[in-house]
């Protein structure tokens, strides 16, 4: 099951799965007005396979965020309070932010 969904750019949707993976789906663009006029409409698919899946290395994700000035990057928040910064284009983890401890954490 998914913990979070995040639109990522104009043609991708990211999902954080509770099994510890980050999934990426390609989102088809809508036809321009007038394109396919008169053509029969297709039924939308009932299931879409992800373009790729990233293993988060044991993290149980609970949140996703795309920092606006970070090209191709996504921040994944974990149930334990840790965060991981990923480059979606290269599918590489760039940094792990450890969970904060202490009172009030």
MMTF fields as JSON, N, C-alpha, C and O atoms, coordinates in Angstrom:
{
  "mmtfVersion": "1.0.0",
  "mmtfProducer": "UNKNOWN",
  "numBonds": 419,
  "numAtoms": 420,
  "numGroups": 105,
  "numChains": 1,
  "numModels": 1,
  "chainsPerModel": [1],
  "groupsPerChain": [105],
  "chainIdList": ["A"],
  "bondAtomList": [4, 2, 8, 6, 12, 10, 16, 14, 20, 18, 24, 22, 28, 26, 32, 30, 36, 34, 40, 38, 44, 42, 48, 46, 52, 50, 56, 54, 60, 58, 64, 62, 68, 66, 72, 70, 76, 74, 80, 78, 84, 82, 88, 86, 92, 90, 96, 94, 100, 98, 104, 102, 108, 106, 112, 110, 116, 114, 120, 118, 124, 122, 128, 126, 132, 130, 136, 134, 140, 138, 144, 142, 148, 146, 152, 150, 156, 154, 160, 158, 164, 162, 168, 166, 172, 170, 176, 174, 180, 178, 184, 182, 188, 186, 192, 190, 196, 194, 200, 198, 204, 202, 208, 206, 212, 210, 216, 214, 220, 218, 224, 222, 228, 226, 232, 230, 236, 234, 240, 238, 244, 242, 248, 246, 252, 250, 256, 254, 260, 258, 264, 262, 268, 266, 272, 270, 276, 274, 280, 278, 284, 282, 288, 286, 292, 290, 296, 294, 300, 298, 304, 302, 308, 306, 312, 310, 316, 314, 320, 318, 324, 322, 328, 326, 332, 330, 336, 334, 340, 338, 344, 342, 348, 346, 352, 350, 356, 354, 360, 358, 364, 362, 368, 366, 372, 370, 376, 374, 380, 378, 384, 382, 388, 386, 392, 390, 396, 394, 400, 398, 404, 402, 408, 406, 412, 410, 416, 414],
  "bondOrderList": [1, 1, 1, 1, 1, 1, 1, 1, 1, 1, 1, 1, 1, 1, 1, 1, 1, 1, 1, 1, 1, 1, 1, 1, 1, 1, 1, 1, 1, 1, 1, 1, 1, 1, 1, 1, 1, 1, 1, 1, 1, 1, 1, 1, 1, 1, 1, 1, 1, 1, 1, 1, 1, 1, 1, 1, 1, 1, 1, 1, 1, 1, 1, 1, 1, 1, 1, 1, 1, 1, 1, 1, 1, 1, 1, 1, 1, 1, 1, 1, 1, 1, 1, 1, 1, 1, 1, 1, 1, 1, 1, 1, 1, 1, 1, 1, 1, 1, 1, 1, 1, 1, 1, 1],
  "groupList": [{"groupName": "UNK", "atomNameList": ["N", "CA", "C", "O"], "elementList": ["N", "C", "C", "O"], "formalChargeList": [0, 0, 0, 0], "bondAtomList": [1, 0, 2, 1, 3, 2], "bondOrderList": [1, 1, 2], "singleLetterCode": "X", "chemCompType": "L-PEPTIDE LINKING"}],
  "groupTypeList": [0, 0, 0, 0, 0, 0, 0, 0, 0, 0, 0, 0, 0, 0, 0, 0, 0, 0, 0, 0, 0, 0, 0, 0, 0, 0, 0, 0, 0, 0, 0, 0, 0, 0, 0, 0, 0, 0, 0, 0, 0, 0, 0, 0, 0, 0, 0, 0, 0, 0, 0, 0, 0, 0, 0, 0, 0, 0, 0, 0, 0, 0, 0, 0, 0, 0, 0, 0, 0, 0, 0, 0, 0, 0, 0, 0, 0, 0, 0, 0, 0, 0, 0, 0, 0, 0, 0, 0, 0, 0, 0, 0, 0, 0, 0, 0, 0, 0, 0, 0, 0, 0, 0, 0, 0],
  "groupIdList": [1, 2, 3, 4, 5, 6, 7, 8, 9, 10, 11, 12, 13, 14, 15, 16, 17, 18, 19, 20, 21, 22, 23, 24, 25, 26, 27, 28, 29, 30, 31, 32, 33, 34, 35, 36, 37, 38, 39, 40, 41, 42, 43, 44, 45, 46, 47, 48, 49, 50, 51, 52, 53, 54, 55, 56, 57, 58, 59, 60, 61, 62, 63, 64, 65, 66, 67, 68, 69, 70, 71, 72, 73, 74, 75, 76, 77, 78, 79, 80, 81, 82, 83, 84, 85, 86, 87, 88, 89, 90, 91, 92, 93, 94, 95, 96, 97, 98, 99, 100, 101, 102, 103, 104, 105],
  "secStructList": [7, 3, 3, 3, 3, 3, 3, 7, 1, 1, 1, 3, 3, 3, 3, 3, 3, 6, 6, 6, 3, 3, 3, 3, 3, 3, 7, 7, 7, 7, 7, 7, 6, 6, 6, 6, 6, 6, 1, 7, 7, 7, 7, 7, 7, 1, 7, 7, 7, 7, 1, 3, 3, 3, 3, 7, 6, 6, 7, 7, 3, 3, 3, 3, 3, 7, 7, 6, 6, 1, 6, 6, 3, 3, 3, 3, 3, 3, 6, 6, 1, 7, 3, 3, 3, 3, 3, 6, 6, 6, 6, 3, 3, 3, 3, 3, 3, 7, 7, 7, 7, 1, 6, 6, 7],
  "xCoordList": [0.839, 0.0, 0.884, 2.047, 0.316, 1.069, 0.871, -0.234, 1.954, 1.904, 1.758, 1.188, 2.279, 2.238, 2.347, 2.96, 1.74, 1.844, 2.329, 1.994, 3.123, 3.652, 3.742, 4.457, 3.032, 3.265, 4.701, 5.16, 5.399, 6.821, 7.045, 7.156, 7.112, 7.24, 5.941, 4.924, 5.969, 4.736, 4.312, 3.181, 5.198, 4.857, 5.23, 5.445, 5.309, 5.652, 4.884, 4.589, 4.571, 3.933, 4.775, 5.085, 5.15, 5.938, 5.045, 4.141, 5.314, 4.584, 5.538, 6.457, 5.318, 6.113, 5.312, 4.237, 5.831, 5.137, 5.6, 6.769, 4.669, 4.989, 5.931, 6.442, 6.158, 7.105, 8.549, 9.46, 8.772, 10.126, 10.613, 11.81, 9.705, 10.12, 9.506, 8.471, 10.182, 9.72, 9.395, 10.262, 8.146, 7.688, 7.49, 7.107, 7.754, 7.591, 6.756, 7.07, 5.689, 4.819, 4.892, 4.926, 4.916, 4.812, 3.348, 2.471, 3.088, 1.724, 1.56, 2.23, 0.679, 0.507, -0.111, -0.955, 0.324, -0.226, -1.591, -1.839, -2.464, -3.797, -3.668, -2.802, -4.515, -4.448, -4.835, -5.665, -4.225, -4.565, -5.993, -6.471, -6.675, -8.041, -8.053, -7.234, -8.986, -9.102, -8.337, -8.626, -7.355, -6.623, -7.534, -8.174, -7.588, -8.391, -9.879, -10.657, -10.294, -11.717, -12.431, -12.024, -13.474, -14.255, -13.719, -14.389, -12.535, -11.979, -12.653, -13.026, -12.804, -13.429, -12.558, -11.33, -13.2, -12.475, -12.071, -12.853, -10.841, -10.348, -10.724, -10.79, -10.968, -11.192, -9.853, -8.838, -9.838, -8.567, -8.137, -8.981, -6.832, -6.365, -6.747, -6.837, -6.97, -7.322, -6.087, -6.148, -4.961, -3.717, -2.555, -2.475, -1.667, -0.515, 0.749, 0.891, 1.652, 2.916, 3.849, 3.87, 4.621, 5.575, 6.686, 7.055, 7.208, 8.353, 9.595, 10.379, 9.764, 10.869, 10.532, 9.64, 11.281, 11.104, 12.477, 13.456, 12.534, 13.78, 13.622, 12.647, 14.566, 14.573, 15.146, 16.257, 14.397, 14.821, 15.698, 15.971, 16.134, 17.104, 16.579, 17.292, 15.359, 14.817, 14.001, 13.337, 14.026, 13.226, 11.738, 11.358, 10.91, 9.462, 8.997, 8.9, 8.704, 8.391, 7.0, 6.062, 6.897, 5.605, 5.283, 4.136, 6.275, 6.051, 7.017, 8.119, 6.576, 7.396, 7.34, 6.309, 8.461, 8.523, 9.502, 10.575, 9.125, 10.026, 10.465, 9.7, 11.689, 12.161, 12.185, 12.794, 11.546, 11.366, 12.645, 12.625, 13.73, 14.961, 15.906, 17.018, 15.497, 16.335, 15.86, 14.888, 16.535, 16.168, 16.316, 17.369, 15.256, 15.231, 15.379, 15.676, 15.18, 15.377, 14.038, 13.081, 14.004, 12.849, 13.367, 14.359, 12.681, 13.006, 11.971, 10.768, 12.443, 11.569, 11.69, 12.782, 10.569, 10.549, 10.154, 9.24, 10.838, 10.579, 9.834, 9.786, 9.257, 8.501, 9.363, 8.849, 10.668, 11.577, 12.089, 12.883, 11.639, 12.067, 13.25, 13.598, 13.873, 14.989, 14.446, 13.276, 15.314, 14.947, 16.059, 17.227, 15.673, 16.636, 16.399, 15.256, 17.479, 17.408, 17.838, 18.943, 16.951, 17.189, 17.182, 16.413, 18.05, 17.995, 17.177, 17.625, 15.987, 15.087, 15.628, 15.463, 16.266, 16.78, 17.875, 17.912, 18.762, 19.854, 19.522, 20.222, 18.438, 17.988, 19.039, 19.251, 19.696, 20.737, 20.381, 19.85, 20.696, 20.52, 21.692, 22.849, 21.389, 22.431, 22.832, 23.994, 21.844, 22.149, 21.077, 19.914, 21.481, 20.549, 20.638, 21.723, 19.503, 19.408, 18.914, 17.816, 19.709, 19.319, 18.19, 18.011, 17.431, 16.332, 16.913, 17.977, 16.201, 16.604, 16.15, 15.069, 16.945, 16.561, 16.354, 16.452, 16.072, 15.931, 14.489, 13.565, 14.308, 12.97, 12.26, 12.85, 10.992, 10.191, 10.322, 9.675, 11.144, 11.326, 10.209, 10.199],
  "yCoordList": [-1.188, 0.0, 1.252, 1.207, 2.351, 3.599, 4.476, 4.591, 5.086, 6.031, 7.457, 8.306, 7.731, 9.093, 9.052, 8.15, 10.048, 10.262, 11.681, 12.59, 11.875, 13.2, 13.402, 12.658, 14.398, 14.743, 15.24, 16.06, 14.743, 15.061, 15.508, 14.678, 16.797, 17.328, 17.159, 16.77, 17.448, 17.404, 15.997, 15.807, 15.004, 13.693, 12.507, 11.405, 12.726, 11.624, 11.744, 12.84, 10.583, 10.496, 9.562, 8.448, 10.014, 9.193, 8.696, 9.397, 7.481, 6.913, 6.276, 5.557, 6.543, 5.93, 4.758, 4.946, 3.553, 2.35, 1.948, 2.103, 1.434, 1.041, -0.158, -0.494, -0.804, -1.925, -1.46, -2.285, -0.129, 0.407, 0.675, 0.574, 1.015, 1.317, 2.634, 3.08, 3.23, 4.45, 4.063, 3.58, 4.275, 3.886, 5.117, 6.175, 4.979, 6.095, 5.647, 4.65, 6.392, 6.11, 7.258, 8.426, 6.927, 7.938, 8.318, 7.454, 9.612, 10.103, 10.576, 11.522, 9.934, 10.368, 11.759, 12.125, 12.506, 13.849, 13.754, 12.881, 14.652, 14.717, 15.22, 16.046, 14.734, 15.226, 16.697, 17.181, 17.388, 18.798, 18.883, 17.947, 19.991, 20.143, 19.935, 20.502, 19.121, 18.856, 17.633, 17.101, 17.165, 15.951, 14.742, 14.594, 13.906, 12.696, 12.954, 12.12, 14.087, 14.398, 13.315, 12.985, 12.772, 11.746, 10.342, 9.374, 10.205, 8.875, 8.265, 8.979, 6.949, 6.326, 6.522, 6.48, 6.735, 6.947, 5.609, 4.659, 5.555, 4.347, 4.388, 5.454, 3.216, 3.125, 3.291, 2.778, 4.001, 4.133, 2.775, 1.94, 2.554, 1.268, 1.141, 2.134, -0.089, -0.321, -0.543, -0.433, -0.857, -1.057, -0.58, -0.907, 0.187, 0.723, 0.279, 0.499, -0.339, -0.771, 0.428, 1.298, 0.493, 1.6, 1.523, 0.443, 2.689, 2.767, 2.194, 1.481, 2.519, 1.961, 2.006, 2.733, 1.197, 1.101, 1.261, 0.66, 2.084, 2.305, 1.681, 1.959, 0.846, 0.25, 1.285, 1.775, 1.613, 2.637, 2.077, 2.778, 0.857, 0.295, 0.096, 0.37, -0.37, -0.65, 0.477, 0.268, 1.666, 2.769, 2.49, 1.995, 2.811, 2.752, 4.182, 4.969, 4.538, 5.93, 6.335, 5.539, 7.59, 8.151, 9.452, 9.898, 10.074, 11.372, 11.568, 11.019, 12.37, 12.748, 14.25, 14.876, 14.832, 16.269, 16.519, 15.918, 17.415, 17.811, 19.249, 20.178, 19.453, 20.821, 21.578, 21.098, 22.736, 23.416, 23.782, 23.868, 23.997, 24.39, 23.212, 23.406, 22.015, 20.821, 20.034, 19.284, 20.201, 19.53, 18.013, 17.518, 17.29, 15.821, 15.201, 14.012, 15.969, 15.45, 15.275, 16.013, 14.278, 14.067, 13.731, 13.019, 14.255, 13.996, 13.01, 13.256, 11.895, 10.852, 10.847, 10.672, 11.037, 11.003, 9.623, 9.007, 9.132, 7.794, 7.791, 8.797, 6.653, 6.482, 6.696, 7.054, 6.481, 6.646, 8.077, 8.36, 8.986, 10.382, 10.71, 11.881, 9.705, 9.947, 10.382, 10.163, 11.002, 11.41, 11.003, 10.918, 10.753, 10.433, 11.376, 11.622, 11.899, 12.734, 11.882, 11.339, 11.762, 10.923, 11.748, 12.701, 11.376, 11.91, 10.91, 9.789, 11.311, 10.405, 10.058, 8.928, 11.011, 10.776, 9.707, 8.87, 9.727, 8.751, 7.563, 6.55, 7.7, 6.658, 6.358, 5.21, 7.437, 7.306, 8.103, 9.211, 7.495, 8.211, 9.161, 8.759, 10.432, 11.443, 11.674, 11.951, 11.557, 11.87, 11.267, 11.155, 10.879, 10.435, 11.395, 11.646, 11.931, 12.795, 11.913, 11.361, 11.775, 10.945, 11.597, 12.814, 10.777, 11.272, 12.05, 11.715, 13.095, 13.869, 13.135, 12.546, 13.161, 12.515, 13.561, 14.763, 13.09, 14.006, 14.376, 13.89, 15.253, 15.655, 16.417, 17.239, 16.111, 16.817, 16.286, 16.793, 15.279, 14.718, 13.776, 13.215],
  "zCoordList": [0.0, 0.0, 0.0, 0.4, -0.45, -0.557, 0.676, 1.206, 1.113, 2.228, 1.72, 2.405, 0.501, -0.042, -1.561, -2.132, -2.204, -3.646, -3.883, -3.123, -4.943, -5.238, -6.744, -7.414, -7.301, -8.706, -8.844, -8.049, -9.848, -10.007, -11.439, -12.342, -11.65, -13.0, -13.767, -13.193, -15.061, -15.841, -16.255, -16.702, -16.114, -16.665, -15.788, -16.292, -14.468, -13.571, -12.262, -11.785, -11.7, -10.389, -9.544, -9.966, -8.338, -7.415, -6.291, -5.834, -5.858, -4.735, -3.75, -4.139, -2.466, -1.404, -0.856, -0.285, -1.028, -0.588, 0.806, 1.159, 1.582, 2.954, 3.022, 4.09, 1.869, 1.855, 1.719, 1.646, 1.685, 1.618, 0.217, -0.054, -0.683, -2.051, -2.52, -2.026, -3.486, -4.141, -5.579, -6.307, -5.988, -7.316, -8.173, -7.674, -9.47, -10.404, -11.595, -12.245, -11.875, -13.006, -14.009, -13.622, -15.279, -16.327, -16.45, -16.451, -16.555, -16.695, -18.136, -18.55, -18.906, -20.295, -20.36, -19.542, -21.334, -21.524, -22.176, -23.009, -21.792, -22.39, -23.824, -24.112, -24.72, -26.097, -26.179, -25.41, -27.114, -27.326, -27.856, -28.496, -27.596, -28.118, -29.629, -30.351, -30.093, -31.515, -31.978, -33.05, -31.19, -31.555, -31.367, -30.326, -32.35, -32.246, -32.276, -31.812, -32.809, -32.88, -33.671, -34.784, -33.111, -33.779, -33.573, -33.933, -33.007, -32.767, -31.536, -30.605, -31.543, -30.366, -29.128, -29.207, -28.0, -26.746, -26.16, -26.131, -25.698, -25.038, -23.57, -22.959, -23.016, -21.578, -20.872, -21.345, -19.747, -19.022, -18.477, -18.151, -18.379, -17.834, -16.371, -15.65, -15.943, -14.545, -13.683, -12.458, -14.332, -13.591, -14.455, -15.638, -13.861, -14.584, -13.852, -12.649, -14.578, -13.993, -13.841, -14.712, -12.756, -12.605, -13.645, -14.106, -14.001, -14.913, -14.247, -14.874, -12.952, -12.189, -10.707, -10.272, -9.936, -8.488, -7.846, -8.287, -6.796, -6.052, -4.67, -3.971, -4.274, -2.936, -1.972, -2.172, -0.938, 0.022, 1.138, 2.113, 1.018, 1.962, 3.363, 4.329, 3.502, 4.822, 5.425, 6.44, 4.835, 5.35, 5.105, 4.044, 6.091, 5.918, 5.662, 6.603, 4.399, 4.074, 4.548, 4.543, 4.955, 5.375, 4.655, 4.68, 4.01, 3.362, 2.202, 2.189, 1.217, 0.066, -0.111, 0.137, -0.544, -0.792, -1.927, -1.978, -2.84, -3.924, -3.655, -3.912, -3.142, -2.921, -4.255, -5.211, -4.343, -5.627, -6.367, -7.595, -5.685, -6.373, -6.591, -7.083, -6.242, -6.392, -7.614, -7.526, -8.747, -9.977, -9.827, -9.426, -10.153, -10.139, -8.749, -8.641, -7.702, -6.342, -5.624, -5.86, -4.746, -3.88, -2.482, -2.325, -1.483, -0.085, 0.443, 0.354, 0.992, 1.517, 3.033, 3.572, 3.72, 5.178, 5.667, 5.121, 6.696, 7.215, 8.533, 9.242, 8.848, 10.084, 11.318, 12.377, 11.193, 12.33, 12.477, 13.374, 11.6, 11.67, 10.779, 10.628, 10.186, 9.268, 7.909, 7.596, 7.103, 5.753, 4.793, 5.172, 3.539, 2.492, 1.315, 0.93, 0.748, -0.442, -1.629, -1.641, -2.642, -3.809, -5.079, -5.207, -6.028, -7.378, -8.184, -8.426, -8.596, -9.292, -10.685, -11.146, -11.35, -12.705, -12.712, -13.614, -11.719, -11.668, -10.766, -10.775, -9.984, -9.043, -7.983, -7.592, -7.526, -6.503, -5.258, -5.327, -4.109, -2.839, -2.678, -2.802, -2.4, -2.26, -0.811, -0.513, 0.099, 1.493, 2.396, 2.007, 3.605, 4.64, 5.806, 6.332, 6.21, 7.386, 8.527, 8.45, 9.578, 10.708, 11.476, 11.429, 12.186, 13.02, 14.184, 14.703, 14.59, 15.756, 17.012, 17.024, 18.046, 19.3, 20.384, 20.138, 21.561, 22.686, 22.971, 22.319, 23.966, 24.384, 23.261, 22.561, 23.127, 22.148, 20.734, 19.817, 20.547, 19.193, 18.837, 17.741]
}
